[in-house]
Amino acid sequence: MGSWRDQILSEFTPQVARLTLVADPDGLLLEEGVLEGIRERGFELIPFEDHVAFRYAYESKFRSRWDRGEKTDLVVVLRSPSSDLDALPYDLLQAGRKLSFNLGDLFPNLSYPVVAALDRADLDALFDAQAKHAPGQLGDNATKEFVLRHVFEIAPELIKQPSDLLRVLLRRHYRGMRIPAILDERFIQVLRQNGLFEDWPLEVIIPDAQAFFAFLQERWPVFLDSLAKPKDDAVHEDAADYGFEFPGPTLLPFDHHDVRIYIDNLFLEGLLQPVPHEQSQALAKTWVAYGIKVSPVENRRRRMEGLLVAIEKTIPTVEARHGEWLHFAYRWAELVALELEPDTTLPEEYRERLEALRSRIDSALTDWVVKRYASLINLPPAPPVMLHHIPRFLARSLGDDRRTKIAFLLVDGLALDQWIALRDVLGELDSKLRFRENAVFAWIPTITSVSRQAAFAGKPPIYFPASIHTTDKEPGLWTQFWVDQGLTQHEVAYAKGLGDGDLDEVSELLSRPRLRVVGLVIDKVDRIMHGMELGAAGMHNQVRQWARQGFMRDLLGLLHDRGFQVYLASDHGNIEAKGVGRPAEGAVADLRGERVRVYSDPRLRAQIKERFPESLEWPSVGLPEDYLALIAPNRAAFVRAAETLVGHGGISVEELLVPLVQIDRRDR
């Protein structure tokens, strides 16, 4: 049995027409597997979003190749309905073959708005289910239940007791599954009808992972009390007596086997925090051990041991979808943050296991990136997968409500493992902060002028060739993005060079009466990194010290007080790397980074690669044609042999997968 992609890919035969125009209102061509299939057949794809940007890419990348007599089949994708292909420029319409695809043709018996709300990655399961169960015409609610059951394995009518609901929510939130709001609404409606979960905060804990884990965290100590007490001493208090944030039952069935299998991992991965207990010694000998605070040394040892085992089993393969890497990156970052905790030395056996893991992960990611990375660039921006998707994602959050205000904080150079150190200190300084954590892919090469600029411009670097070696144009690109979204210049602001001292300047900026969107660059971590002589451990120490000085806490407080929704991201991470020698190319490299060299001449790059055969000639994916990067292998750097430094520019989980976090306050 084929997949839904086959119906689309069968239309793409190379060398039929060098230009194919596709009306794709549902974004089907932008799904990873379809993009990869189209590229494997020798086609290149450009989305048509606005005339100017498109014209630039079309002329520079394709017309010039055709004029040189090269064969490239180009696909131009328009996201609006098929009748609108006429919106394309006349010279394209003359030259091109026209196709159109939509979800209605693929899923004729299901309700279109329900199917359209799904992540494109979930269409496989739906297509299979449609073939297997051949439903007749289904209305809205019937389609919602069909999708819940066959795509997400949630059968609302089978949820009869708390352990059933917890099992479904643990599976969902632990894996970071994204379920559209219209399906959640239906799920809640069915649960509310049977009256079993009257006092549960379903509207919050079903869609929101962060709220669900906070709900469990509140109830964990109550459960421990119930284990430690004699059997007849039942726990009866009401949630209100405990001062809980969330209503609902106080005692949850954590020991039910469907629930219990998740508990260790939640504590290992930092989704739940262990708590002290007066009978900790006795409890620590039972299955709840991971959830008990014993001593910092013991807790760290147990978590490291557990995470090492979990990570060794879950390194994504070359066929993995991008979401698996984003999920994996947090697990790995938790382990790296534990490894680099101050004041404790690691046993030698851990060090060896970590080193072995590191090189396995590095090569798994490189293989995956070479095959899949190019397919990420044009994915839809909700949820964002790459840095340049963030502005469009923020524009959706801004919506039409004139009162919504958004702050985008870009902490230059902050790796995911350093974010974890920063998050922990912020949580200590202000217990009311709430973090909704995600990750996105940075740009390759992972350097500021490429990656940070893409995050503020809201588009791939191929569209800002003139400024790809500098960040001076950033404020203009940021403002331009929002003006294109319909804001005025007065509603947009940008400031950089932040991270120390007082907040007077930022405060003044934020008090502009019409301000709706502000972009702030905090470059303190990047400055720490470039002066770092004590390797990755020194980096973590300094990031913690900086966090304790309170600049970030005060900035977040100021933004929340002024009514801003706050999103924090980074443009690239960093790793500890070892020198393998400097390429002796004098002044010919356009950029001499520690982990990457950039050339405008392919012959030069090839010469240097001969000296460093392990290094990677990166194809100009989403980059200007003459931006040719040579990336240092594994944990190597283009500096004096055996010199150690903390740097960035290459392809490792720590450099390439960066945090994207929504930060709220509980009292807002």
C-alpha positions in Angstrom: 0.0 0.0 0.0 1.4 3.4 -1.0 1.4 6.5 1.1 -0.4 9.8 0.4 3.0 11.1 -0.8 3.0 8.7 -3.7 0.0 10.5 -5.3 1.9 13.7 -5.2 5.4 12.5 -6.2 4.0 10.5 -9.2 3.4 13.9 -10.8 7.1 14.8 -10.7 9.0 13.3 -13.6 12.3 15.0 -14.3 13.0 16.8 -17.6 9.3 17.2 -18.6 9.2 20.9 -18.0 12.0 22.8 -16.4 9.5 24.9 -14.4 6.5 23.4 -12.5 4.0 25.8 -10.8 2.1 24.2 -7.9 -0.9 25.5 -6.1 -0.5 24.0 -2.6 -3.0 25.7 -0.3 -2.5 23.0 2.4 1.3 23.0 2.4 1.6 19.4 1.3 4.8 19.9 -0.7 6.5 21.4 2.3 6.3 18.2 4.4 9.7 16.7 5.0 9.1 13.4 3.2 7.6 15.0 0.1 10.4 17.6 0.0 13.0 14.9 0.2 11.2 12.9 -2.6 11.0 15.9 -4.9 14.7 16.7 -4.3 15.7 13.1 -4.9 14.0 13.3 -8.3 16.3 16.2 -9.2 13.9 19.1 -8.6 14.6 22.2 -6.5 11.8 24.1 -4.8 11.2 27.8 -4.0 8.1 28.9 -2.1 6.5 32.0 -3.7 5.9 34.3 -0.8 6.6 37.8 -2.1 7.6 39.1 -5.5 10.9 40.7 -4.6 12.4 37.9 -2.5 11.2 35.3 -5.0 12.6 37.3 -8.0 16.0 37.5 -6.3 16.2 33.7 -5.6 14.9 32.9 -9.0 17.3 35.1 -11.0 20.4 34.3 -8.9 19.9 30.6 -8.5 18.0 29.3 -11.5 18.0 31.7 -14.4 21.8 31.9 -14.2 22.1 28.1 -14.2 19.8 27.7 -17.2 21.7 30.4 -19.1 24.9 28.3 -18.5 23.0 25.3 -20.0 22.7 23.4 -16.7 19.7 21.2 -16.2 17.7 22.1 -13.1 14.0 21.3 -12.7 12.4 24.1 -10.6 9.2 23.8 -8.6 7.6 27.1 -7.6 5.0 26.6 -4.8 2.2 29.0 -4.1 0.3 28.5 -0.8 -3.0 30.0 -2.0 -5.8 28.0 -3.7 -5.4 26.9 -7.3 -7.3 29.6 -9.0 -4.7 32.0 -7.7 -1.8 30.6 -9.8 -2.6 33.7 -11.9 -1.1 35.7 -9.2 2.3 34.5 -10.3 4.5 36.7 -12.6 3.5 36.4 -16.3 6.9 35.1 -17.5 6.5 32.1 -15.1 3.0 31.3 -16.2 4.1 31.3 -19.8 7.0 28.9 -19.1 5.5 26.6 -16.5 3.5 23.3 -16.2 0.7 23.8 -13.6 -0.3 21.3 -10.9 -2.5 21.6 -7.8 -2.8 19.5 -4.7 -5.0 19.7 -1.6 -6.1 17.7 1.4 -9.7 17.3 0.1 -8.5 15.1 -2.7 -6.4 12.9 -0.4 -9.1 12.5 2.3 -12.4 12.9 0.6 -14.5 11.3 3.3 -13.2 13.3 6.3 -14.1 16.8 7.5 -11.6 19.2 5.8 -11.1 21.7 8.7 -10.2 18.8 11.1 -7.7 17.2 8.7 -6.2 20.7 7.8 -5.5 21.3 11.5 -3.2 18.3 11.7 0.6 18.4 11.6 1.6 17.1 8.2 3.7 14.5 9.9 0.5 12.9 11.2 -1.1 12.4 7.7 0.6 9.0 7.3 -1.3 7.4 10.2 -4.5 9.0 9.0 -4.0 7.8 5.4 -3.4 4.2 6.6 -6.4 4.3 8.9 -8.6 5.6 6.1 -7.5 2.7 3.9 -7.9 0.1 6.6 -11.2 1.3 8.1 -12.8 2.8 5.0 -15.1 5.3 6.8 -18.1 6.6 4.9 -18.6 10.4 4.9 -17.9 11.6 8.4 -19.1 14.8 9.9 -17.0 17.1 12.1 -17.3 15.3 15.5 -17.0 11.8 13.9 -13.9 12.9 12.0 -12.4 14.3 15.3 -13.0 11.0 17.1 -11.7 9.0 14.1 -8.5 11.1 14.2 -8.1 10.9 18.0 -8.4 7.1 17.9 -6.3 6.2 14.8 -3.7 8.9 14.7 -3.2 9.6 18.4 -4.4 6.3 19.9 -6.8 8.2 22.2 -10.2 6.6 22.6 -12.1 9.0 24.9 -15.0 6.5 25.6 -12.5 4.0 27.1 -11.2 6.4 29.7 -13.0 5.3 32.8 -10.7 6.0 35.7 -7.8 8.4 36.7 -5.1 5.9 35.7 -6.6 5.7 32.1 -6.5 9.5 31.8 -3.0 9.8 33.3 -1.7 7.1 31.0 -3.0 9.0 27.9 -1.6 12.3 29.1 1.8 10.9 30.1 2.3 9.2 26.8 1.3 12.4 25.0 3.2 15.0 27.0 6.3 12.8 27.6 6.7 12.4 23.8 5.9 16.0 23.1 3.0 15.1 20.8 1.3 18.1 19.2 -2.5 17.7 19.0 -4.6 20.4 17.4 -6.8 22.5 19.7 -10.1 21.4 17.9 -9.3 17.8 18.8 -8.5 18.6 22.4 -11.8 20.5 22.7 -13.7 17.4 21.5 -11.7 15.2 23.8 -12.5 17.4 26.8 -16.2 17.6 25.8 -16.5 13.7 25.8 -14.7 13.4 29.1 -16.9 16.1 30.7 -20.1 14.3 29.4 -19.4 11.2 31.5 -18.9 13.2 34.7 -15.9 11.2 36.0 -13.5 14.0 36.0 -15.6 16.9 37.3 -13.1 18.5 39.5 -10.1 17.9 37.2 -8.5 21.0 35.5 -8.9 19.2 32.1 -8.8 22.5 30.0 -5.3 23.2 31.3 -3.6 19.8 31.7 -4.8 18.2 28.4 -3.3 20.8 26.0 -0.4 22.1 28.1 2.5 19.8 29.0 4.1 22.4 31.3 0.8 22.6 33.3 0.3 18.9 33.3 3.8 18.2 34.8 3.2 21.1 37.4 -0.1 19.3 38.3 1.8 16.0 38.9 4.6 17.8 40.8 2.2 19.3 43.3 0.7 15.9 44.0 3.8 13.8 44.2 4.6 14.7 47.9 1.0 13.7 48.8 1.5 10.4 47.2 4.8 9.8 49.1 3.0 10.6 52.3 0.3 8.0 51.5 3.1 5.4 50.9 4.8 6.3 54.2 1.7 6.2 56.3 0.0 3.1 57.7 -2.7 1.8 55.4 -5.8 2.9 57.4 -4.5 6.5 57.6 -6.0 7.6 54.2 -5.1 11.0 52.8 -8.4 13.0 52.6 -7.6 16.6 52.4 -8.9 18.8 49.7 -6.5 20.3 47.1 -7.2 23.7 48.6 -5.9 22.6 52.0 -2.5 22.0 50.4 -2.4 25.4 48.7 -2.3 23.8 45.3 -2.3 25.8 42.1 -4.5 23.3 40.3 -7.8 21.9 41.5 -8.7 18.2 41.3 -8.0 15.1 43.4 -5.1 15.3 45.8 -4.1 11.7 45.6 -3.2 10.4 42.1 -2.6 6.7 41.3 1.2 7.1 40.6 1.6 3.4 41.5 -0.8 2.1 38.8 1.4 0.1 36.4 0.3 2.2 33.4 1.5 5.3 35.2 4.5 4.0 37.1 6.4 3.0 33.9 6.8 6.7 33.1 7.8 8.0 36.6 11.6 7.2 36.5 12.1 8.9 33.2 10.2 12.1 34.2 12.6 12.5 37.2 15.6 11.6 35.1 14.9 14.1 32.4 14.0 16.9 34.8 10.3 17.0 33.9 9.6 16.4 37.6 11.9 17.4 40.5 12.6 15.0 43.4 11.4 16.2 46.8 12.7 15.8 50.3 10.7 13.5 52.7 11.2 12.7 56.4 11.2 9.0 55.6 13.6 9.4 52.6 16.0 6.7 53.7 13.2 4.1 53.7 11.4 5.3 50.6 14.7 5.5 48.6 14.9 1.7 48.8 11.6 1.4 46.9 10.4 2.1 43.3 9.9 5.8 44.0 13.7 6.3 44.6 14.2 8.8 41.7 11.6 11.1 43.1 13.2 11.4 46.5 15.9 14.0 47.4 18.6 12.1 49.3 21.9 14.0 48.9 23.0 16.1 45.9 25.9 13.7 45.1 23.6 10.6 45.2 20.8 12.3 43.2 23.3 13.4 40.6 24.9 9.9 40.4 21.5 8.3 40.0 20.3 10.7 37.3 23.5 10.4 35.3 23.4 6.7 35.4 19.7 6.6 34.3 20.2 9.2 31.6 23.3 7.5 30.2 21.2 4.3 29.7 18.2 6.1 28.3 20.3 8.1 25.8 22.3 5.1 24.6 19.0 3.6 23.6 17.4 6.6 21.9 19.9 8.2 19.5 17.8 9.1 16.5 18.6 7.3 13.2 19.1 8.8 9.8 15.5 8.2 9.0 14.2 10.1 12.1 11.8 13.0 11.8 13.2 16.3 12.9 11.0 16.3 16.1 12.9 13.3 17.4 16.1 15.3 17.4 14.5 18.3 19.1 13.2 16.0 21.8 16.5 14.1 22.1 18.5 17.4 22.4 16.9 18.2 25.7 17.6 14.8 27.1 21.2 15.1 26.1 21.4 18.7 27.4 20.2 17.5 30.8 23.0 15.0 30.9 25.7 17.5 29.8 24.4 20.0 32.4 24.8 17.3 35.1 28.2 16.4 33.9 29.4 20.0 34.2 27.9 20.7 37.6 30.4 22.6 39.8 32.3 21.3 42.8 32.2 17.6 42.0 34.4 15.3 40.0 33.1 12.6 37.7 34.1 9.0 38.2 36.3 7.9 35.3 33.8 5.3 34.0 31.2 8.0 33.4 33.8 10.1 31.5 34.5 7.2 29.2 30.9 6.4 28.5 30.2 10.1 27.8 33.1 10.3 25.4 31.8 7.3 23.5 28.3 8.6 23.5 29.4 12.0 22.2 31.1 10.6 19.1 28.1 8.4 18.3 25.8 11.3 18.6 28.0 13.6 16.6 28.2 11.2 13.7 24.5 10.3 13.9 23.5 14.0 13.7 26.0 14.7 10.8 24.6 11.9 8.7 21.0 13.0 9.4 21.8 16.7 8.6 23.4 15.9 5.3 20.3 14.0 4.2 17.5 15.9 5.9 18.5 19.4 6.9 17.5 21.1 3.5 13.9 19.8 4.0 13.5 21.9 7.2 13.9 25.3 5.7 10.5 25.6 4.0 8.4 23.9 6.7 5.4 25.9 7.9 6.4 28.2 10.9 3.9 26.8 13.4 5.4 25.3 15.4 8.8 26.8 14.4 11.4 24.3 13.4 14.2 26.6 12.4 15.3 30.0 13.7 14.0 32.0 10.7 10.5 30.6 11.4 10.3 32.4 14.8 9.2 35.8 13.6 6.3 34.3 11.5 5.3 32.2 14.6 5.4 35.4 16.8 3.3 37.2 14.2 0.6 34.6 14.6 0.8 34.9 18.4 0.5 38.7 18.1 -2.8 38.1 16.2 -5.3 40.9 15.8 -5.6 41.9 19.4 -4.1 45.4 19.7 -3.3 44.8 23.3 -0.9 41.9 22.7 2.8 42.8 23.1 5.7 40.4 22.3 9.3 40.5 23.4 11.8 38.2 21.6 15.0 37.7 23.7 17.9 36.3 21.7 20.7 35.1 24.1 23.6 35.0 21.7 25.6 31.7 21.9 23.5 30.0 24.6 23.7 26.3 24.2 20.8 24.1 25.4 22.8 22.7 28.3 23.6 26.3 29.4 20.0 27.2 29.1 19.3 24.4 31.6 21.8 26.0 34.0 20.3 29.4 33.5 16.7 28.1 33.9 17.6 26.4 37.2 19.1 29.6 38.6 16.1 31.7 37.3 13.7 29.2 39.0 15.6 29.7 42.3 15.6 33.5 42.0 11.9 33.6 41.1 9.7 30.6 41.8 6.8 32.1 40.0 8.4 31.8 36.5 7.0 29.2 34.2 9.0 27.8 31.2 7.4 26.2 28.1 10.4 24.7 26.6 10.9 23.8 22.9 14.0 23.6 20.6 14.7 24.7 17.1 17.4 24.2 14.5 20.0 27.0 14.1 21.5 27.8 10.7 24.6 26.0 9.4 27.2 27.3 9.7 26.3 28.0 13.3 27.6 31.6 13.5 26.0 34.8 14.5 26.0 36.7 11.2 24.2 33.8 9.5 22.0 32.4 12.3 21.1 35.3 14.4 20.4 37.4 11.4 18.0 34.8 10.0 16.2 34.8 13.3 15.6 38.6 13.1 15.0 38.7 9.3 12.5 35.9 9.4 14.0 34.4 6.2 16.8 32.2 5.0 20.3 33.8 4.5 20.0 33.5 0.7 17.8 36.6 1.0 20.3 38.8 2.8 23.5 38.2 0.8 24.8 41.7 1.2 24.9 41.5 5.0 25.8 37.8 5.5 29.2 38.7 7.0 28.0 41.3 9.5 25.0 41.9 11.8 24.7 45.7 11.2 21.6 45.3 9.1 19.7 43.3 11.8 17.6 46.1 13.2 16.5 47.0 9.6 15.6 43.4 8.7 13.7 43.0 12.0 11.7 46.2 11.4 11.1 45.4 7.8 9.7 42.0 8.7 7.1 43.5 11.0 6.3 46.4 8.6 5.5 43.6 6.0 3.2 42.1 8.6 1.3 45.4 8.8 2.8 47.1 11.8 4.3 50.6 11.7 7.9 51.4 12.4 6.9 53.0 15.8 5.4 49.7 16.9 8.7 47.8 16.6 12.0 48.2 18.5 15.4 46.4 18.7 18.3 46.7 21.0 21.6 44.8 21.4 24.6 44.6 23.6 22.6 43.7 26.7 23.4 41.5 29.6 25.1 43.6 32.2 24.4 46.7 34.3 21.1 48.4 34.9 17.9 48.2 32.8 17.4 52.0 32.3 17.9 51.9 28.5 15.6 48.9 28.0 13.0 50.4 30.4 13.0 53.6 28.3 12.6 51.6 25.1 9.7 49.7 26.5 7.9 52.8 27.6 7.3 54.0 24.0 3.5 54.3 23.9 2.9 52.5 20.6 5.4 49.6 21.1 4.1 46.1 20.3 7.1 44.1 19.4 10.6 44.3 20.7 13.7 42.2 19.8 16.5 42.2 22.4 20.0 40.7 21.9 21.7 39.6 25.1 25.3 39.0 24.1 26.8 38.3 27.5 27.1 34.5 27.1 28.8 35.0 23.7 31.3 37.4 25.4 31.9 34.8 28.2 32.5 32.1 25.6 35.1 34.1 23.5 37.2 34.7 26.6 36.8 31.2 28.0 40.0 29.4 29.0 38.5 26.8 31.3 36.5 24.7 28.7 32.9 23.7 28.9 32.9 23.4 32.7 34.2 27.0 33.1 31.5 28.1 30.7 28.8 26.6 32.8 30.2 28.1 36.0 30.3 31.6 34.4 26.8 31.3 33.0 25.5 30.3 36.5 27.4 33.2 38.1 26.0 35.6 35.5 22.5 34.3 36.1 22.8 34.8 39.9 23.7 38.5 39.3 20.0 38.8 38.4 20.1 40.7 35.1 17.9 38.1 33.4 15.5 37.9 36.3 15.1 41.7 36.4 14.7 41.9 32.6 11.9 39.2 32.7 10.3 41.0 35.6 10.3 44.3 33.7 8.9 42.7 30.6 6.1 40.8 32.5 5.2 44.0 34.4 4.9 45.9 31.1 2.5 43.2 29.8 4.8 41.5 27.3 4.6 37.9 26.2 8.2 36.7 26.4 10.0 34.3 24.1 13.7 33.4 24.6 15.9 31.7 22.0 19.5 31.5 21.0 21.2 31.7 17.6 23.7 28.8 18.1 25.3 26.9 21.0 29.0 26.1 21.6 31.2 23.1 22.4 34.7 22.5 23.8 36.9 21.7 20.8 40.5 20.8 20.2 42.8 22.3 17.6 43.8 20.3 14.5 46.0 23.0 13.0 45.3 26.2 11.1 44.6 26.2 7.4 47.4 28.2 5.9 45.3 30.2 3.5 46.3 33.7 4.5 43.7 36.3 3.7 41.6 34.2 1.3 39.0 32.9 3.6 36.0 35.2 4.0 35.5 34.0 7.5 38.1 32.4 9.8 36.0 30.8 12.5 37.3 28.2 15.0 34.9 25.5 13.7 34.2 26.8 10.2 36.0 28.5 7.3 34.0 30.2 4.6 35.3 30.7 1.0 33.8 32.2 -2.1 35.8 30.0 -4.4 35.1 26.2 -4.6 38.7 25.4 -5.7 40.1 27.1 -2.6 37.8 25.2 -0.3 38.7 21.9 -2.0 42.4 22.6 -1.5 41.9 23.2 2.2 39.7 20.1 2.5 42.7 18.0 1.2 44.6 19.1 4.2 41.7 18.3 6.5 40.1 15.2 4.8 37.6 14.7 7.7 36.1 18.2 7.3 32.8 18.7 5.6 32.2 20.8 2.4 28.8 22.1 3.3 26.4 22.6 0.3 25.0 26.1 0.1 21.7 25.1 1.6 19.6 28.3 1.9 22.8 30.3 1.6 24.0 32.6 -1.2 25.7 30.6 -4.0 29.2 31.9 -3.3 29.0 31.3 0.5 31.0 28.1 0.7 31.5 26.7 4.2 34.1 24.1 5.2 33.1 22.6 8.6 35.5 21.2 11.1 34.9 17.5 11.9 33.5 16.2 15.2 35.0 18.2 18.1 37.9 19.7 16.2 38.8 23.4 15.6 40.9 25.1 13.0 43.4 26.4 15.5 46.9 25.4 16.7 47.1 21.6 17.1 46.1 20.5 20.7 44.9 24.0 21.8 41.5 23.7 23.5 38.8 26.3 23.3 35.1 26.8 23.5 33.7 27.7 20.1 30.9 27.3 17.5 30.2 27.2 13.8 30.0 23.4 13.3 27.4 20.7 13.4 26.9 19.1 16.8 23.7 18.8 18.9 25.1 21.5 21.3 25.8 24.0 18.5 22.8 23.3 16.2 19.8 22.6 18.4 18.9 25.7 20.4 16.3 26.6 23.0 13.0 28.3 22.2 11.2 29.0 25.4 8.0 30.8 26.3 8.5 32.4 29.7 5.4 33.3 31.8 4.7 34.2 35.4 2.3 32.2 37.5 0.7 35.4 38.9 -0.1 36.9 35.5 
